[in-house]
Amino acid sequence: MGKRDFLGEFELLILLAILRLKDQAYGMRIRQEIEESCDRETAIGSVYLTLERLEEKGFVESILGEATEVRGGRAKRFFSVNRSGREVLRRSLRAVSNLAEGLTILGTS
């Protein structure tokens, strides 16, 4: 297995947030979803850097939305998790679950 077989913690959170947000998954909303769901302060720069990395790895795809006046004529970039991204997400979640299984310190035994 290589580096592309499992996700880092923040990559995992980003993919899960994209899936939760469905067609509203753009940078700022992804950040808000992670902060609200995980009670974790998140820098927007880290979100965009991770989204770029996930796109380069072939796990997410993006499309540019319409430019809006509210955003000063700029468009939002919307992200979706593709088949490869879903598969690596499944493997990563399974690995974490397998490692945590039976640990009494977590109350899972």
N, CA, C and O atoms as CSV, one atom per row, in Angstrom:
chain,resi,resn,atom,element,x,y,z
A,1,MET,N,N,0.832,-1.187,0.000
A,1,MET,CA,C,0.000,0.000,0.000
A,1,MET,C,C,0.872,1.244,0.000
A,1,MET,O,O,1.910,1.285,0.660
A,2,GLY,N,N,0.451,2.245,-0.734
A,2,GLY,CA,C,1.211,3.474,-0.843
A,2,GLY,C,C,0.574,4.611,-0.083
A,2,GLY,O,O,-0.406,4.421,0.637
A,3,LYS,N,N,1.139,5.804,-0.247
A,3,LYS,CA,C,0.646,6.997,0.436
A,3,LYS,C,C,-0.799,7.327,0.073
A,3,LYS,O,O,-1.529,7.905,0.878
A,4,ARG,N,N,-1.204,6.966,-1.122
A,4,ARG,CA,C,-2.547,7.311,-1.581
A,4,ARG,C,C,-3.606,6.355,-1.066
A,4,ARG,O,O,-4.785,6.521,-1.381
A,5,ASP,N,N,-3.213,5.348,-0.273
A,5,ASP,CA,C,-4.166,4.351,0.185
A,5,ASP,C,C,-4.952,4.780,1.419
A,5,ASP,O,O,-6.010,4.219,1.702
A,6,PHE,N,N,-4.450,5.762,2.155
A,6,PHE,CA,C,-5.126,6.240,3.353
A,6,PHE,C,C,-5.056,7.753,3.399
A,6,PHE,O,O,-4.194,8.368,2.772
A,7,LEU,N,N,-5.969,8.342,4.143
A,7,LEU,CA,C,-6.054,9.794,4.268
A,7,LEU,C,C,-5.451,10.253,5.586
A,7,LEU,O,O,-5.453,9.522,6.576
A,8,GLY,N,N,-4.932,11.484,5.581
A,8,GLY,CA,C,-4.566,12.133,6.826
A,8,GLY,C,C,-5.828,12.597,7.527
A,8,GLY,O,O,-6.903,12.624,6.927
A,9,GLU,N,N,-5.703,12.960,8.785
A,9,GLU,CA,C,-6.873,13.355,9.580
A,9,GLU,C,C,-7.644,14.512,8.938
A,9,GLU,O,O,-8.866,14.440,8.809
A,10,PHE,N,N,-6.953,15.561,8.540
A,10,PHE,CA,C,-7.651,16.723,8.004
A,10,PHE,C,C,-8.259,16.419,6.636
A,10,PHE,O,O,-9.338,16.915,6.311
A,11,GLU,N,N,-7.575,15.611,5.840
A,11,GLU,CA,C,-8.134,15.198,4.552
A,11,GLU,C,C,-9.442,14.435,4.771
A,11,GLU,O,O,-10.416,14.635,4.045
A,12,LEU,N,N,-9.452,13.568,5.767
A,12,LEU,CA,C,-10.646,12.808,6.102
A,12,LEU,C,C,-11.793,13.750,6.480
A,12,LEU,O,O,-12.923,13.574,6.025
A,13,LEU,N,N,-11.497,14.747,7.313
A,13,LEU,CA,C,-12.531,15.702,7.721
A,13,LEU,C,C,-13.065,16.489,6.528
A,13,LEU,O,O,-14.268,16.728,6.425
A,14,ILE,N,N,-12.175,16.889,5.636
A,14,ILE,CA,C,-12.587,17.644,4.444
A,14,ILE,C,C,-13.530,16.805,3.584
A,14,ILE,O,O,-14.581,17.291,3.165
A,15,LEU,N,N,-13.165,15.545,3.315
A,15,LEU,CA,C,-14.023,14.696,2.485
A,15,LEU,C,C,-15.383,14.469,3.138
A,15,LEU,O,O,-16.408,14.508,2.456
A,16,LEU,N,N,-15.406,14.234,4.434
A,16,LEU,CA,C,-16.673,14.041,5.127
A,16,LEU,C,C,-17.533,15.310,5.072
A,16,LEU,O,O,-18.746,15.234,4.881
A,17,ALA,N,N,-16.905,16.460,5.238
A,17,ALA,CA,C,-17.653,17.725,5.162
A,17,ALA,C,C,-18.243,17.928,3.768
A,17,ALA,O,O,-19.391,18.355,3.640
A,18,ILE,N,N,-17.473,17.628,2.728
A,18,ILE,CA,C,-17.979,17.754,1.354
A,18,ILE,C,C,-19.202,16.865,1.164
A,18,ILE,O,O,-20.204,17.295,0.591
A,19,LEU,N,N,-19.122,15.635,1.641
A,19,LEU,CA,C,-20.253,14.719,1.495
A,19,LEU,C,C,-21.477,15.208,2.258
A,19,LEU,O,O,-22.602,15.068,1.778
A,20,ARG,N,N,-21.273,15.775,3.429
A,20,ARG,CA,C,-22.398,16.304,4.217
A,20,ARG,C,C,-23.043,17.511,3.548
A,20,ARG,O,O,-24.262,17.679,3.595
A,21,LEU,N,N,-22.218,18.348,2.925
A,21,LEU,CA,C,-22.720,19.591,2.333
A,21,LEU,C,C,-23.338,19.404,0.946
A,21,LEU,O,O,-24.045,20.286,0.458
A,22,LYS,N,N,-23.080,18.279,0.323
A,22,LYS,CA,C,-23.607,17.951,-1.010
A,22,LYS,C,C,-23.292,19.061,-1.996
A,22,LYS,O,O,-22.119,19.368,-2.211
A,23,ASP,N,N,-24.299,19.672,-2.602
A,23,ASP,CA,C,-24.060,20.666,-3.656
A,23,ASP,C,C,-23.696,22.053,-3.124
A,23,ASP,O,O,-23.557,22.991,-3.908
A,24,GLN,N,N,-23.541,22.196,-1.819
A,24,GLN,CA,C,-23.134,23.469,-1.216
A,24,GLN,C,C,-21.720,23.410,-0.662
A,24,GLN,O,O,-21.368,24.191,0.223
A,25,ALA,N,N,-20.905,22.491,-1.175
A,25,ALA,CA,C,-19.553,22.276,-0.653
A,25,ALA,C,C,-18.550,23.195,-1.353
A,25,ALA,O,O,-17.976,22.839,-2.382
A,26,TYR,N,N,-18.352,24.368,-0.784
A,26,TYR,CA,C,-17.312,25.292,-1.228
A,26,TYR,C,C,-16.492,25.683,-0.010
A,26,TYR,O,O,-16.914,25.451,1.123
A,27,GLY,N,N,-15.337,26.267,-0.229
A,27,GLY,CA,C,-14.351,26.498,0.816
A,27,GLY,C,C,-14.865,26.967,2.163
A,27,GLY,O,O,-14.633,26.312,3.179
A,28,MET,N,N,-15.561,28.093,2.182
A,28,MET,CA,C,-16.006,28.666,3.457
A,28,MET,C,C,-17.020,27.768,4.161
A,28,MET,O,O,-16.976,27.630,5.384
A,29,ARG,N,N,-17.932,27.158,3.407
A,29,ARG,CA,C,-18.929,26.263,4.017
A,29,ARG,C,C,-18.259,24.990,4.550
A,29,ARG,O,O,-18.656,24.471,5.593
A,30,ILE,N,N,-17.255,24.495,3.843
A,30,ILE,CA,C,-16.521,23.319,4.316
A,30,ILE,C,C,-15.855,23.651,5.648
A,30,ILE,O,O,-15.899,22.860,6.590
A,31,ARG,N,N,-15.249,24.812,5.714
A,31,ARG,CA,C,-14.612,25.257,6.963
A,31,ARG,C,C,-15.635,25.336,8.090
A,31,ARG,O,O,-15.386,24.838,9.188
A,32,GLN,N,N,-16.778,25.954,7.830
A,32,GLN,CA,C,-17.820,26.083,8.851
A,32,GLN,C,C,-18.329,24.724,9.314
A,32,GLN,O,O,-18.562,24.514,10.505
A,33,GLU,N,N,-18.500,23.808,8.377
A,33,GLU,CA,C,-18.992,22.468,8.719
A,33,GLU,C,C,-18.023,21.760,9.663
A,33,GLU,O,O,-18.444,21.134,10.635
A,34,ILE,N,N,-16.746,21.859,9.378
A,34,ILE,CA,C,-15.740,21.228,10.247
A,34,ILE,C,C,-15.730,21.893,11.615
A,34,ILE,O,O,-15.692,21.211,12.639
A,35,GLU,N,N,-15.764,23.226,11.634
A,35,GLU,CA,C,-15.740,23.932,12.922
A,35,GLU,C,C,-16.966,23.599,13.763
A,35,GLU,O,O,-16.847,23.367,14.966
A,36,GLU,N,N,-18.145,23.572,13.141
A,36,GLU,CA,C,-19.380,23.301,13.883
A,36,GLU,C,C,-19.497,21.834,14.298
A,36,GLU,O,O,-19.885,21.541,15.429
A,37,SER,N,N,-19.171,20.928,13.411
A,37,SER,CA,C,-19.334,19.500,13.691
A,37,SER,C,C,-18.249,18.940,14.599
A,37,SER,O,O,-18.508,18.032,15.389
A,38,CYS,N,N,-17.048,19.469,14.494
A,38,CYS,CA,C,-15.904,18.914,15.233
A,38,CYS,C,C,-15.450,19.804,16.381
A,38,CYS,O,O,-14.550,19.432,17.135
A,39,ASP,N,N,-16.067,20.984,16.522
A,39,ASP,CA,C,-15.634,21.951,17.525
A,39,ASP,C,C,-14.131,22.170,17.411
A,39,ASP,O,O,-13.391,22.102,18.392
A,40,ARG,N,N,-13.705,22.436,16.174
A,40,ARG,CA,C,-12.284,22.566,15.855
A,40,ARG,C,C,-12.079,23.834,15.035
A,40,ARG,O,O,-12.634,23.981,13.946
A,41,GLU,N,N,-11.282,24.738,15.567
A,41,GLU,CA,C,-10.954,25.951,14.818
A,41,GLU,C,C,-10.146,25.567,13.585
A,41,GLU,O,O,-9.210,24.773,13.669
A,42,THR,N,N,-10.511,26.131,12.448
A,42,THR,CA,C,-9.916,25.734,11.184
A,42,THR,C,C,-9.567,26.965,10.355
A,42,THR,O,O,-10.417,27.830,10.145
A,43,ALA,N,N,-8.343,27.051,9.888
A,43,ALA,CA,C,-7.909,28.168,9.046
A,43,ALA,C,C,-8.374,27.926,7.616
A,43,ALA,O,O,-8.229,26.821,7.092
A,44,ILE,N,N,-8.930,28.950,6.989
A,44,ILE,CA,C,-9.431,28.814,5.626
A,44,ILE,C,C,-8.308,28.447,4.660
A,44,ILE,O,O,-8.538,27.717,3.697
A,45,GLY,N,N,-7.108,28.939,4.904
A,45,GLY,CA,C,-5.970,28.590,4.057
A,45,GLY,C,C,-5.675,27.102,4.090
A,45,GLY,O,O,-5.318,26.519,3.066
A,46,SER,N,N,-5.818,26.481,5.249
A,46,SER,CA,C,-5.611,25.035,5.376
A,46,SER,C,C,-6.667,24.259,4.596
A,46,SER,O,O,-6.381,23.220,4.002
A,47,VAL,N,N,-7.889,24.781,4.608
A,47,VAL,CA,C,-8.969,24.133,3.860
A,47,VAL,C,C,-8.644,24.155,2.368
A,47,VAL,O,O,-8.715,23.123,1.700
A,48,TYR,N,N,-8.287,25.330,1.845
A,48,TYR,CA,C,-8.005,25.435,0.410
A,48,TYR,C,C,-6.773,24.636,0.005
A,48,TYR,O,O,-6.755,24.030,-1.066
A,49,LEU,N,N,-5.764,24.628,0.832
A,49,LEU,CA,C,-4.557,23.847,0.546
A,49,LEU,C,C,-4.882,22.355,0.483
A,49,LEU,O,O,-4.406,21.644,-0.402
A,50,THR,N,N,-5.694,21.893,1.428
A,50,THR,CA,C,-6.071,20.482,1.462
A,50,THR,C,C,-6.979,20.130,0.282
A,50,THR,O,O,-6.855,19.048,-0.292
A,51,LEU,N,N,-7.886,21.031,-0.080
A,51,LEU,CA,C,-8.736,20.792,-1.250
A,51,LEU,C,C,-7.897,20.662,-2.515
A,51,LEU,O,O,-8.156,19.795,-3.350
A,52,GLU,N,N,-6.903,21.515,-2.656
A,52,GLU,CA,C,-5.997,21.431,-3.811
A,52,GLU,C,C,-5.270,20.086,-3.837
A,52,GLU,O,O,-5.170,19.439,-4.880
A,53,ARG,N,N,-4.767,19.680,-2.674
A,53,ARG,CA,C,-4.034,18.418,-2.579
A,53,ARG,C,C,-4.950,17.235,-2.909
A,53,ARG,O,O,-4.540,16.312,-3.613
A,54,LEU,N,N,-6.177,17.258,-2.410
A,54,LEU,CA,C,-7.117,16.176,-2.684
A,54,LEU,C,C,-7.496,16.126,-4.161
A,54,LEU,O,O,-7.718,15.052,-4.722
A,55,GLU,N,N,-7.567,17.297,-4.780
A,55,GLU,CA,C,-7.868,17.335,-6.211
A,55,GLU,C,C,-6.684,16.793,-7.018
A,55,GLU,O,O,-6.877,16.062,-7.989
A,56,GLU,N,N,-5.472,17.147,-6.619
A,56,GLU,CA,C,-4.268,16.636,-7.291
A,56,GLU,C,C,-4.154,15.117,-7.153
A,56,GLU,O,O,-3.697,14.440,-8.074
A,57,LYS,N,N,-4.566,14.587,-6.010
A,57,LYS,CA,C,-4.520,13.143,-5.779
A,57,LYS,C,C,-5.635,12.422,-6.525
A,57,LYS,O,O,-5.620,11.195,-6.623
A,58,GLY,N,N,-6.595,13.166,-7.049
A,58,GLY,CA,C,-7.692,12.562,-7.798
A,58,GLY,C,C,-8.846,12.091,-6.945
A,58,GLY,O,O,-9.591,11.204,-7.361
A,59,PHE,N,N,-9.020,12.668,-5.740
A,59,PHE,CA,C,-10.085,12.254,-4.839
A,59,PHE,C,C,-11.293,13.176,-4.871
A,59,PHE,O,O,-12.396,12.759,-4.516
A,60,VAL,N,N,-11.106,14.420,-5.290
A,60,VAL,CA,C,-12.220,15.365,-5.420
A,60,VAL,C,C,-12.157,16.029,-6.786
A,60,VAL,O,O,-11.115,16.077,-7.438
A,61,GLU,N,N,-13.310,16.539,-7.191
A,61,GLU,CA,C,-13.414,17.305,-8.426
A,61,GLU,C,C,-14.073,18.620,-8.077
A,61,GLU,O,O,-14.797,18.714,-7.085
A,62,SER,N,N,-13.828,19.635,-8.884
A,62,SER,CA,C,-14.425,20.935,-8.605
A,62,SER,C,C,-14.978,21.558,-9.881
A,62,SER,O,O,-14.523,21.285,-10.992
A,63,ILE,N,N,-15.961,22.390,-9.672
A,63,ILE,CA,C,-16.516,23.189,-10.764
A,63,ILE,C,C,-16.648,24.620,-10.256
A,63,ILE,O,O,-16.844,24.857,-9.064
A,64,LEU,N,N,-16.539,25.553,-11.170
A,64,LEU,CA,C,-16.671,26.962,-10.823
A,64,LEU,C,C,-18.125,27.373,-11.005
A,64,LEU,O,O,-18.708,27.179,-12.072
A,65,GLY,N,N,-18.706,27.944,-9.947
A,65,GLY,CA,C,-20.083,28.415,-10.014
A,65,GLY,C,C,-20.159,29.767,-10.705
A,65,GLY,O,O,-19.172,30.262,-11.249
A,66,GLU,N,N,-21.328,30.342,-10.673
A,66,GLU,CA,C,-21.550,31.651,-11.284
A,66,GLU,C,C,-20.950,32.755,-10.405
A,66,GLU,O,O,-20.960,32.664,-9.177
A,67,ALA,N,N,-20.436,33.781,-11.048
A,67,ALA,CA,C,-19.955,34.959,-10.315
A,67,ALA,C,C,-21.164,35.699,-9.743
A,67,ALA,O,O,-22.217,35.768,-10.378
A,68,THR,N,N,-21.004,36.247,-8.543
A,68,THR,CA,C,-22.104,36.970,-7.909
A,68,THR,C,C,-21.653,38.340,-7.452
A,68,THR,O,O,-20.483,38.546,-7.130
A,69,GLU,N,N,-22.587,39.275,-7.425
A,69,GLU,CA,C,-22.274,40.627,-6.946
A,69,GLU,C,C,-21.903,40.618,-5.475
A,69,GLU,O,O,-21.038,41.378,-5.038
A,70,VAL,N,N,-22.561,39.756,-4.715
A,70,VAL,CA,C,-22.301,39.665,-3.274
A,70,VAL,C,C,-20.834,39.341,-3.009
A,70,VAL,O,O,-20.272,39.776,-2.004
A,71,ARG,N,N,-20.225,38.592,-3.892
A,71,ARG,CA,C,-18.822,38.200,-3.736
A,71,ARG,C,C,-17.898,39.085,-4.565
A,71,ARG,O,O,-16.768,38.697,-4.859
A,72,GLY,N,N,-18.362,40.250,-4.937
A,72,GLY,CA,C,-17.526,41.179,-5.695
A,72,GLY,C,C,-17.212,40.682,-7.094
A,72,GLY,O,O,-16.146,40.970,-7.638
A,73,GLY,N,N,-18.143,39.935,-7.678
A,73,GLY,CA,C,-17.952,39.421,-9.030
A,73,GLY,C,C,-17.173,38.128,-9.112
A,73,GLY,O,O,-16.904,37.626,-10.203
A,74,ARG,N,N,-16.807,37.584,-7.958
A,74,ARG,CA,C,-16.058,36.318,-7.945
A,74,ARG,C,C,-17.025,35.136,-7.871
A,74,ARG,O,O,-18.136,35.251,-7.353
A,75,ALA,N,N,-16.581,34.018,-8.391
A,75,ALA,CA,C,-17.383,32.794,-8.366
A,75,ALA,C,C,-16.885,31.857,-7.268
A,75,ALA,O,O,-15.711,31.878,-6.898
A,76,LYS,N,N,-17.799,31.039,-6.757
A,76,LYS,CA,C,-17.431,30.011,-5.788
A,76,LYS,C,C,-16.980,28.768,-6.548
A,76,LYS,O,O,-17.492,28.463,-7.625
A,77,ARG,N,N,-16.017,28.057,-5.971
A,77,ARG,CA,C,-15.598,26.762,-6.517
A,77,ARG,C,C,-16.240,25.682,-5.645
A,77,ARG,O,O,-15.993,25.606,-4.441
A,78,PHE,N,N,-17.059,24.859,-6.272
A,78,PHE,CA,C,-17.777,23.801,-5.571
A,78,PHE,C,C,-17.051,22.471,-5.752
A,78,PHE,O,O,-16.551,22.164,-6.834
A,79,PHE,N,N,-17.001,21.685,-4.675
A,79,PHE,CA,C,-16.255,20.437,-4.664
A,79,PHE,C,C,-17.183,19.245,-4.482
A,79,PHE,O,O,-18.220,19.342,-3.825
A,80,SER,N,N,-16.798,18.126,-5.068
A,80,SER,CA,C,-17.505,16.869,-4.874
A,80,SER,C,C,-16.472,15.745,-4.744
A,80,SER,O,O,-15.372,15.821,-5.292
A,81,VAL,N,N,-16.853,14.711,-4.010
A,81,VAL,CA,C,-15.985,13.557,-3.805
A,81,VAL,C,C,-16.287,12.557,-4.917
A,81,VAL,O,O,-17.440,12.164,-5.098
A,82,ASN,N,N,-15.272,12.146,-5.657
A,82,ASN,CA,C,-15.482,11.200,-6.746
A,82,ASN,C,C,-15.331,9.758,-6.242
A,82,ASN,O,O,-15.153,9.529,-5.046
A,83,ARG,N,N,-15.402,8.801,-7.152
A,83,ARG,CA,C,-15.339,7.384,-6.798
A,83,ARG,C,C,-14.046,7.031,-6.056
A,83,ARG,O,O,-14.083,6.322,-5.050
A,84,SER,N,N,-12.908,7.520,-6.547
A,84,SER,CA,C,-11.624,7.243,-5.882
A,84,SER,C,C,-11.607,7.828,-4.478
A,84,SER,O,O,-11.094,7.204,-3.548
A,85,GLY,N,N,-12.165,9.017,-4.322
A,85,GLY,CA,C,-12.231,9.652,-3.014
A,85,GLY,C,C,-13.103,8.879,-2.045
A,85,GLY,O,O,-12.761,8.743,-0.870
A,86,ARG,N,N,-14.232,8.370,-2.532
A,86,ARG,CA,C,-15.112,7.580,-1.669
A,86,ARG,C,C,-14.428,6.280,-1.239
A,86,ARG,O,O,-14.574,5.839,-0.099
A,87,GLU,N,N,-13.690,5.680,-2.152
A,87,GLU,CA,C,-13.010,4.426,-1.823
A,87,GLU,C,C,-11.904,4.642,-0.786
A,87,GLU,O,O,-11.801,3.876,0.172
A,88,VAL,N,N,-11.082,5.673,-0.967
A,88,VAL,CA,C,-10.017,5.931,0.006
A,88,VAL,C,C,-10.613,6.354,1.347
A,88,VAL,O,O,-10.037,6.066,2.396
A,89,LEU,N,N,-11.747,7.026,1.323
A,89,LEU,CA,C,-12.438,7.406,2.553
A,89,LEU,C,C,-12.934,6.151,3.283
A,89,LEU,O,O,-12.771,6.037,4.498
A,90,ARG,N,N,-13.531,5.219,2.552
A,90,ARG,CA,C,-13.983,3.958,3.163
A,90,ARG,C,C,-12.815,3.201,3.798
A,90,ARG,O,O,-12.921,2.731,4.931
A,91,ARG,N,N,-11.701,3.086,3.067
A,91,ARG,CA,C,-10.530,2.374,3.602
A,91,ARG,C,C,-9.998,3.047,4.862
A,91,ARG,O,O,-9.657,2.375,5.835
A,92,SER,N,N,-9.930,4.371,4.840
A,92,SER,CA,C,-9.393,5.106,5.989
A,92,SER,C,C,-10.295,4.971,7.204
A,92,SER,O,O,-9.811,4.762,8.316
A,93,LEU,N,N,-11.592,5.088,7.003
A,93,LEU,CA,C,-12.531,4.949,8.127
A,93,LEU,C,C,-12.517,3.524,8.681
A,93,LEU,O,O,-12.604,3.324,9.892
A,94,ARG,N,N,-12.407,2.542,7.793
A,94,ARG,CA,C,-12.340,1.146,8.219
A,94,ARG,C,C,-11.075,0.908,9.043
A,94,ARG,O,O,-11.123,0.214,10.058
A,95,ALA,N,N,-9.958,1.468,8.621
A,95,ALA,CA,C,-8.697,1.297,9.346
A,95,ALA,C,C,-8.795,1.887,10.749
A,95,ALA,O,O,-8.351,1.269,11.716
A,96,VAL,N,N,-9.375,3.083,10.862
A,96,VAL,CA,C,-9.528,3.721,12.176
A,96,VAL,C,C,-10.453,2.883,13.048
A,96,VAL,O,O,-10.167,2.653,14.223
A,97,SER,N,N,-11.549,2.435,12.479
A,97,SER,CA,C,-12.503,1.609,13.226
A,97,SER,C,C,-11.862,0.310,13.706
A,97,SER,O,O,-12.064,-0.098,14.850
A,98,ASN,N,N,-11.091,-0.339,12.836
A,98,ASN,CA,C,-10.416,-1.582,13.216
A,98,ASN,C,C,-9.430,-1.359,14.354
A,98,ASN,O,O,-9.345,-2.177,15.269
A,99,LEU,N,N,-8.689,-0.262,14.306
A,99,LEU,CA,C,-7.721,0.023,15.369
A,99,LEU,C,C,-8.400,0.343,16.695
A,99,LEU,O,O,-7.884,0.003,17.759
A,100,ALA,N,N,-9.559,0.999,16.629
A,100,ALA,CA,C,-10.257,1.406,17.845
A,100,ALA,C,C,-11.079,0.273,18.458
A,100,ALA,O,O,-11.422,0.323,19.640
A,101,GLU,N,N,-11.392,-0.733,17.671
A,101,GLU,CA,C,-12.240,-1.816,18.136
A,101,GLU,C,C,-11.661,-2.500,19.372
A,101,GLU,O,O,-10.503,-2.916,19.394
A,102,GLY,N,N,-12.496,-2.602,20.391
A,102,GLY,CA,C,-12.114,-3.313,21.608
A,102,GLY,C,C,-11.303,-2.516,22.600
A,102,GLY,O,O,-10.948,-3.040,23.656
A,103,LEU,N,N,-10.997,-1.274,22.301
A,103,LEU,CA,C,-10.207,-0.476,23.255
A,103,LEU,C,C,-11.105,-0.009,24.392
A,103,LEU,O,O,-12.047,0.751,24.171
A,104,THR,N,N,-10.818,-0.458,25.594
A,104,THR,CA,C,-11.643,-0.101,26.743
A,104,THR,C,C,-11.510,1.369,27.100
A,104,THR,O,O,-12.442,1.957,27.649
A,105,ILE,N,N,-10.357,1.977,26.793
A,105,ILE,CA,C,-10.163,3.384,27.108
A,105,ILE,C,C,-11.162,4.270,26.363
A,105,ILE,O,O,-11.476,5.373,26.811
A,106,LEU,N,N,-11.658,3.783,25.230
A,106,LEU,CA,C,-12.639,4.527,24.437
A,106,LEU,C,C,-14.068,4.104,24.770
A,106,LEU,O,O,-15.024,4.662,24.232
A,107,GLY,N,N,-14.211,3.131,25.645
A,107,GLY,CA,C,-15.532,2.660,25.995
A,107,GLY,C,C,-16.187,1.874,24.870
A,107,GLY,O,O,-17.413,1.852,24.762
A,108,THR,N,N,-15.378,1.226,24.027
A,108,THR,CA,C,-15.937,0.489,22.881
A,108,THR,C,C,-15.840,-1.016,23.053
A,108,THR,O,O,-16.108,-1.753,22.105
A,109,SER,N,N,-15.462,-1.501,24.245
A,109,SER,CA,C,-15.323,-2.964,24.393
A,109,SER,C,C,-16.628,-3.583,24.840
A,109,SER,O,O,-16.707,-4.799,25.017
